[in-house]
Amino acid sequence: MKLLTDELIEAAMHELGFSEKQINEQQNHDFTQLVLNHYDAKVSDRWEQQDLYVYEESTRDGYSVWVCTHNPDSVCINEDIFYQDHSSQIISEIQDAIRNGLSIYCDDESRIDEAIEDMSERIYDDVRADVEMEFHNKGYEWPPKIPALLKEIKQLLTDEGLNKHQKIVDKITTAIEQLNIAD
C-alpha cells in the first residue's frame, strides 16, 4: 500500500501551479489563464458564438449598464441588465461559466480576474480534490487511523502515572515515530 500524504498532494499541486503559495503569489493574468485552462473555459473579446456574454452597453440617455446573458439576441431587461459594474450576480455568472468550462465573451478582463480572485479558495479545493483522486487511482491511500489510536493509548497509559507502563509507552512512541507521525 502506498501512503498518501499532504506533502505528496501539495508537491503535485505545486507542479500544476496551484500550491497555496503559488496561488497567493500569482500575477492576475497568469493565474487567470491557469484557472481557465484547468476548467477548460475560454474567454474572448471577439463577438462570436459564446456561452456567456458580459459587456457594457449605454442607455439612450447616456448611462452605462452591464449585460450578462447567455443569449445576446434575446436580452431580458429585468434578468440580464445590471446597473452596477462589478455586480456580485455578474461575478457569480462568470464563476459558474468558468467552473462549467464554458466560453465567455467579456469586454473587460478585470471582471474575469475579479471572478477568479474571488473563487481562489474554491479553486484550491477543486484542484486538491482532483490531485487526491489521481493519487487514489494510482493506488495511494491515506494512512490508517492507527497512529491516532496509538497516541490515544499512549496518553491513557501516561495519565495513569507511576511509570507502571513505561515500556509500553516507549514502544508506542517508537511505533509513532516509525509512522512519521509527530507526537
Disulfide bonds with the S-S distance in Angstrom:
none
